[in-house]
Amino acid sequence: MKKLSDLTRIIIVAALIFSVVTFVPSLELGREAHPLIHLKPGSRASTPFGYSPEQIRIAYGLNQLSATGSGQTIAIVDAYGSPTIIDNLIVFDKKFRLPPAILKIVYPEGKPQIDPGWATETSLDVEWAHAIAPSAKILLVVARSSASSDFITAIDYATSHGAQVVSNSWGVDEFSSEVCYESHFMHPGVVYVAASGDSGAGVEWPAASPNVLAVGGTTLAINTNNSYLSESGWSESGGGTSTYMAMPSYQSQWSSIDSSAHRRVPDVAFDADILTGVPVYDSTPTSGQSGWFQAGGTSFSAPVWAAMIALVDQGRTTPLTSFNAITDLYSLAVRTGRAGYRANYHDINKGNNGYSAKVGYDFITGIGSPKCNNLIPNLTSVLE
């Protein structure tokens, strides 16, 4: 039984919900997805370490904004979930003095078994989405397994139950029929975000979708006052050219990067290196350990970008739609000229994941990491 003080720290709406599943016509969606979280070896500790929410907020200019995600719903889609996510979030919030979270947990196809790796992934996604957009509602949609077909069911549930942004910290190898599933990412007023992968050069789905904001990874360095110092492309950040998806119109300005006419990944980036990672609290034992871990991976980058979209939507009359939002992000790098590019993004030109980072777009960091103090207000004011 929870103490009253714990209950006042977090507002929980837990639900077990069953839904009718639309037939998914490809056996390829039965393939297993993997979480894109990395834990620093030996990082388990009784106290948190890694960059704190305050340090991340200062480094990327989030501390200069008044938006908190009020009135918005961020959906986190994970397999298996975490049996301790409520307690984990309470501990995380208390440590970093975050306001109570509004968390709703749903199981569209029934409550699944426990998987320790996915439990830690779930904790990372939920804790950091809340850290970046502390007033947003969080809808944790738990897929019954890591089969991609179950993820599609979870994504559809999130879309139809009020989410303005859907975060996906998982991926599978591309498959020939992936273009058949674009309709799942094309709903008005919803932005879909996915991690680009943690295995270096190479493209995964759903990040390959032109209707999904693909988020790559960086290695972040900060000054002693927590301000931004530098970034390089993380060596394990996923990226490259899709095998099956055609190049979307918003990438046409960057077509000279190679001769392919296919979709490029990622679009944008954020800190992901395990060595410059962040604290996550998980009391479900992982490899026999529990407590505070230092985590990284594009699993961290994706929910942070999802939370930033919630900050943007808070200031808009109508929420962003995925393809248009990605187009707007590229437009703020292209149409505003070099000065505008530098005002909105850190253009990262160092690092290698099999591809080399370079000025402008590259296959490690996309068009760069955000200068949120400028990018979020500018994206908020874009008309669609």
C-alpha positions in Angstrom: 0.0 0.0 0.0 1.4 3.4 -1.0 1.8 6.2 1.5 -0.4 9.2 1.0 2.7 11.3 0.3 3.5 9.0 -2.6 0.1 9.3 -4.1 0.3 13.1 -4.0 3.5 12.9 -6.1 1.9 11.3 -9.1 -1.6 11.1 -10.5 -2.2 7.6 -11.9 -4.9 6.4 -14.1 -4.3 2.7 -14.7 -6.5 0.8 -17.1 -6.7 -2.6 -18.7 -8.3 -2.1 -22.0 -9.0 -4.6 -24.8 -9.6 -3.5 -28.4 -10.5 -5.1 -31.7 -7.3 -5.5 -33.8 -7.4 -4.6 -37.5 -6.0 -7.4 -39.7 -2.4 -6.8 -40.6 -1.8 -8.4 -44.0 2.0 -9.0 -43.9 3.8 -11.8 -42.1 6.8 -9.6 -42.1 5.3 -7.6 -39.2 5.7 -10.6 -37.0 9.4 -9.9 -36.7 10.7 -9.0 -33.3 11.6 -5.4 -32.5 14.4 -4.5 -30.1 14.6 -1.7 -27.6 17.2 1.0 -28.4 18.4 1.6 -24.9 22.1 1.3 -23.8 23.2 1.1 -20.1 26.7 2.1 -19.2 28.5 -1.0 -17.9 28.7 -1.0 -14.1 26.6 2.1 -14.0 24.1 0.9 -11.3 24.3 3.1 -8.3 22.3 4.1 -5.2 22.3 7.7 -6.4 21.8 9.1 -9.9 24.6 10.1 -12.2 24.9 11.3 -15.8 23.4 14.5 -17.1 20.4 15.6 -14.9 17.2 17.0 -16.3 18.3 20.5 -15.3 21.7 20.1 -17.1 19.9 18.8 -20.3 17.4 21.6 -20.2 20.1 24.3 -19.8 22.4 22.8 -22.5 19.7 22.7 -25.2 18.0 26.0 -24.2 14.8 24.4 -22.8 15.2 26.4 -19.5 14.6 29.6 -21.5 11.0 28.5 -22.4 7.8 28.8 -20.4 6.1 26.0 -22.2 5.6 22.8 -20.1 3.4 20.7 -22.4 0.2 21.7 -20.7 -2.9 20.3 -22.4 -0.9 17.8 -24.5 -0.7 14.0 -24.5 2.5 12.2 -25.2 2.0 8.5 -26.0 4.9 6.2 -25.2 4.8 2.9 -27.0 6.8 0.0 -25.5 6.6 -3.7 -25.4 5.9 -5.5 -22.1 6.0 -2.3 -20.1 7.2 -2.2 -16.5 5.5 -3.6 -13.4 7.2 -0.9 -11.3 6.8 2.1 -13.6 4.6 4.0 -11.1 7.1 3.6 -8.2 10.0 4.4 -10.6 8.5 7.6 -11.7 7.8 8.7 -8.1 11.4 8.2 -7.2 12.6 10.0 -10.3 10.3 12.9 -9.8 11.2 13.3 -6.2 14.9 13.3 -6.9 14.7 15.9 -9.6 11.9 18.0 -8.0 9.5 17.5 -10.9 5.8 18.1 -10.5 3.3 15.2 -10.3 2.9 13.3 -13.5 -0.4 12.4 -15.1 0.2 8.9 -16.3 -2.3 6.5 -17.9 -1.2 2.9 -18.6 -3.1 0.8 -21.1 -2.8 -2.7 -22.4 -4.7 -2.8 -25.7 -4.3 -6.6 -26.1 -4.1 -7.7 -22.5 -1.4 -7.4 -19.8 1.8 -9.1 -21.0 4.6 -10.9 -19.2 7.5 -9.1 -17.6 10.7 -8.5 -19.6 13.5 -6.7 -17.6 15.1 -5.1 -20.6 11.9 -3.5 -21.8 11.1 -2.5 -18.2 14.2 -0.3 -18.2 13.3 1.0 -21.6 9.9 1.9 -20.4 11.3 3.7 -17.3 13.7 5.7 -19.5 11.0 6.8 -21.9 8.4 7.8 -19.4 10.8 9.5 -16.9 12.4 11.7 -19.6 9.3 12.6 -21.5 8.0 13.9 -18.2 11.2 15.7 -17.4 11.1 17.7 -20.7 7.3 18.3 -20.7 6.3 18.1 -17.1 2.7 19.2 -17.5 1.9 16.9 -20.4 -0.2 13.8 -19.9 1.7 10.6 -20.6 -0.2 7.7 -22.2 1.9 4.6 -21.8 0.6 2.1 -24.4 2.0 -1.4 -23.7 2.3 -3.8 -26.6 1.7 -7.4 -25.6 5.0 -8.5 -27.2 7.9 -7.1 -29.2 6.4 -8.3 -32.5 6.1 -5.4 -34.9 2.4 -6.2 -35.5 1.8 -5.7 -31.8 3.5 -2.3 -31.9 1.3 -1.3 -34.8 -1.7 -2.2 -32.7 -0.3 0.0 -29.9 0.4 2.9 -32.2 -3.1 2.7 -33.6 -4.5 2.8 -30.0 -2.4 5.8 -29.1 -3.6 7.6 -32.3 -7.2 7.0 -31.6 -7.1 7.9 -27.9 -6.0 11.5 -27.9 -2.2 11.5 -28.4 -0.7 14.5 -30.1 2.7 12.8 -30.4 3.7 9.1 -30.3 7.2 8.1 -29.3 8.8 4.9 -30.4 12.2 3.8 -28.9 12.4 0.5 -30.9 13.2 -0.6 -34.4 13.4 -3.6 -36.8 15.4 -4.2 -40.0 13.7 -2.7 -43.0 11.4 -5.1 -45.0 10.0 -4.9 -48.5 6.4 -4.3 -47.6 7.0 -1.5 -45.1 5.5 1.1 -47.4 2.1 -0.7 -47.0 2.0 0.6 -43.4 2.3 4.3 -44.0 -1.3 4.9 -43.2 -0.6 4.2 -39.6 1.6 7.3 -39.5 -0.6 9.7 -41.4 -3.2 11.0 -39.0 -4.0 14.8 -38.8 -2.8 16.4 -35.6 -0.5 13.6 -34.6 3.4 13.5 -34.9 5.2 10.2 -34.8 8.8 10.0 -33.5 11.2 7.1 -33.7 14.8 6.3 -32.7 17.1 5.9 -35.6 19.0 2.9 -34.1 22.1 2.2 -32.0 24.2 0.0 -34.3 25.9 2.6 -36.5 25.4 2.9 -40.2 22.1 1.3 -41.3 18.4 2.1 -41.4 15.6 0.7 -39.3 11.9 0.8 -39.5 9.7 2.8 -38.4 12.4 5.5 -38.5 12.6 4.8 -42.3 9.1 6.1 -42.8 8.9 9.6 -44.3 6.0 10.2 -42.0 8.0 9.6 -38.9 10.5 12.0 -37.3 13.7 9.9 -37.1 16.0 10.9 -34.3 19.7 10.2 -34.3 22.3 10.5 -31.5 25.2 12.7 -30.4 27.9 12.9 -27.8 27.2 16.0 -25.8 29.8 18.1 -23.9 28.7 20.9 -21.5 30.5 23.7 -19.7 30.9 24.0 -15.9 27.8 26.2 -15.8 25.9 23.4 -17.7 25.7 25.5 -20.9 26.3 23.9 -24.3 29.9 23.3 -25.2 30.0 21.0 -28.2 28.6 17.9 -29.8 29.8 15.2 -32.2 27.9 12.5 -34.0 27.7 9.4 -31.8 29.5 6.5 -33.3 26.5 4.1 -32.8 23.8 6.5 -34.1 21.8 4.7 -36.8 21.6 6.4 -40.2 21.8 6.0 -43.9 19.5 5.6 -46.9 16.4 3.5 -46.9 16.2 0.6 -49.1 12.5 0.9 -49.8 11.2 4.4 -49.0 11.3 7.1 -51.6 12.9 10.4 -50.8 10.3 12.8 -49.3 10.0 16.3 -50.7 11.4 17.9 -47.5 14.8 16.2 -48.2 15.1 17.3 -51.8 17.4 20.2 -50.8 19.8 17.7 -49.4 19.8 15.3 -52.4 23.5 15.9 -53.2 24.6 14.0 -50.2 24.5 10.8 -52.3 23.0 9.6 -55.6 20.1 7.7 -54.0 16.5 8.8 -54.6 15.5 7.2 -51.3 14.6 8.5 -47.8 17.5 9.6 -45.6 17.8 8.8 -41.9 17.9 10.5 -39.4 16.2 13.9 -39.6 17.4 15.4 -36.3 19.5 14.4 -33.3 20.0 14.7 -29.5 22.4 13.4 -26.9 22.6 9.6 -27.0 26.1 8.5 -26.1 26.1 6.2 -23.1 29.2 8.0 -21.8 27.3 11.3 -21.8 24.1 9.7 -20.8 21.4 10.4 -18.3 20.0 8.9 -15.1 17.1 6.5 -15.1 15.5 4.8 -12.1 14.3 1.2 -12.5 13.5 -1.1 -9.6 12.7 -4.1 -11.8 16.0 -6.1 -11.7 18.0 -6.0 -15.0 20.9 -8.5 -15.1 20.4 -8.9 -11.4 20.7 -5.1 -10.7 18.2 -2.4 -10.0 18.1 1.2 -8.9 19.8 4.1 -10.7 21.5 3.5 -14.1 23.2 5.8 -16.5 21.4 5.2 -19.8 21.9 6.3 -23.4 20.9 5.4 -26.9 18.5 6.9 -29.4 15.9 5.4 -27.0 16.6 8.5 -25.0 16.7 10.9 -27.9 13.3 9.9 -29.3 11.1 10.5 -26.2 12.9 13.8 -25.6 12.0 15.0 -29.1 8.5 13.8 -28.6 8.3 15.9 -25.5 9.6 18.9 -27.4 6.8 18.5 -30.0 4.4 18.6 -27.0 5.9 21.9 -26.0 5.4 23.2 -29.6 1.8 22.0 -29.7 1.0 23.8 -26.4 1.4 27.1 -28.2 -0.5 26.2 -31.3 -4.2 26.5 -32.2 -4.1 23.1 -34.0 -1.5 20.4 -33.3 1.2 19.5 -35.8 0.7 16.7 -38.3 3.7 14.4 -38.7 4.7 15.0 -42.4 4.1 18.7 -42.1 6.1 19.0 -38.9 9.1 17.3 -40.4 8.8 19.5 -43.4 8.7 22.6 -41.1 11.8 21.4 -39.3 13.7 21.1 -42.5 12.4 24.5 -43.7 13.7 26.2 -40.6 17.2 24.9 -41.7 16.9 25.8 -45.4 14.6 28.7 -46.1 16.0 30.9 -43.3 19.5 30.8 -44.8 22.7 29.9 -43.0 22.1 32.4 -40.1 18.6 31.0 -39.6 20.0 27.4 -39.6 22.5 28.4 -36.9 19.8 30.1 -34.8 17.7 26.9 -34.7 20.2 24.0 -34.8 23.6 22.9 -33.8 25.1 21.9 -37.1 27.2 18.9 -36.1 30.2 18.2 -38.4 32.4 15.9 -36.3 31.9 12.2 -35.7 31.6 8.9 -37.6 29.2 6.0 -37.4 30.4 4.4 -40.7 29.5 7.7 -42.4 31.2 11.0 -41.5 29.4 14.0 -40.0 29.6 17.0 -42.2 28.3 20.6 -42.6 24.6 20.5 -43.2 22.8 17.2 -43.4 24.6 14.0 -42.6 23.7 10.3 -41.9 24.6 10.5 -38.2 22.8 13.6 -36.9 20.5 14.7 -39.8 20.2 18.5 -39.8 21.5 18.7 -36.2 20.4 19.0 -32.6 18.0 21.7 -31.4 18.6 25.1 -30.0 15.2 24.9 -28.3 15.1 28.5 -27.1 14.7 29.5 -30.8 13.5 26.3 -32.6 10.5 25.6 -30.4 9.0 29.2 -30.7 9.8 29.3 -34.4 8.1 25.9 -35.0 5.1 27.0 -32.9 4.5 30.0 -35.1 4.7 28.1 -38.4 1.3 28.0 -40.2 0.1 24.7 -41.7 
